[in-house]
Amino acid sequence: EHPWIAIPSAPPEVPGVLAWRGRAIAVVDLGLLCGIAAPLGRGELRRRTMVLQLAGCTFAISVDEVREVQQVASSEVHPLLATHTRYASGEVTLDGTPMPLLDVTAMVRAVSAVGEAK
């Protein structure tokens, strides 16, 4: 768990910042952004924090659970049937459980658009 600092006028999808390797990085509320959870409360932590880097953008995502990275063949990716998560590009079945595959690039674009609208 990494505590984060709320930014008073920040949009709910990016409620604050987290200290990471000597700099502040945005905290993205994945549950809210994907439409699957209530917004994070001021300073609220989920069980894990993932730090992602994509195209020079580093940000933190507060999550309840993280499983190990798994490589799946493209033939195992199916259209969304059992999961209906915003920003999901398809789904796979892992250990008998359908799991959405999130399009992180689309999520970053959406978060950037929220920030630009402010």
Salt bridges, closest charged atoms under 4 A:
ASP29 OD1 - ARG46 NH1 3.47
ASP64 OD1 - ARG46 NE 3.79
ASP95 OD2 - ARG67 NH2 2.57
